[in-house]
Amino acid sequence: MNLPPLKPALSNKQGDDFAISTATLLELMQAVLAKGAVFRFRAKGLSMTPFIKSGDEITVAPASMEKPAVGKVVAFIQPATGQLVVHRVIGRQGSAFLIQGDNAVIQEDELVPPEAVLGCVTRIERDGRRVFLGLGLERYLVAFLSRSGLLARLLWRLRTLKG
């Protein structure tokens, strides 16, 4: 009898997700990625909508395995606040990465040193199905549109057409 492989997860007795603080999540993520393993967690927030939505399960591979580059979505420690953030690399300035959320309307680009980047998002799942949009070759176009300020306007127009 072949049993499906177990997927490690934190959950409570009812089988629901186990809520942990952002600081604990960051500490756990750093420890797992430092061992060279991937880390999977549920995203919170709207800054990466529509490519990553709140509640999506995202998988992050260590920066040593999956190199950060323009267009890739990265998990990093925000230099100003020390918080865990997941945004897209939209450019480079020297060795630093220029990073911004896809849903940024009037958000300034953030310069992040390479040592603050924990890893790259390699997989997104929404409602049990894999999401590919935003992680393939189109990531270059998304990064360009984001950097030029056109992505937020385009997404806003698409939302108004839907509604």
Secondary structure as GFF3:
##gff-version 3
##sequence-region A 1 163
A	DSSP	alpha_helix	22	34	.	.	.	ID=ss1
A	DSSP	beta_strand	39	42	.	.	.	ID=ss2
A	DSSP	beta_strand	57	62	.	.	.	ID=ss3
A	DSSP	beta_strand	73	77	.	.	.	ID=ss4
A	DSSP	beta_strand	84	93	.	.	.	ID=ss5
A	DSSP	beta_strand	96	100	.	.	.	ID=ss6
A	DSSP	beta_strand	110	112	.	.	.	ID=ss7
A	DSSP	three_ten_helix	114	116	.	.	.	ID=ss8
A	DSSP	beta_strand	117	126	.	.	.	ID=ss9
A	DSSP	beta_strand	129	131	.	.	.	ID=ss10
A	DSSP	alpha_helix	138	148	.	.	.	ID=ss11
A	DSSP	alpha_helix	150	162	.	.	.	ID=ss12
###
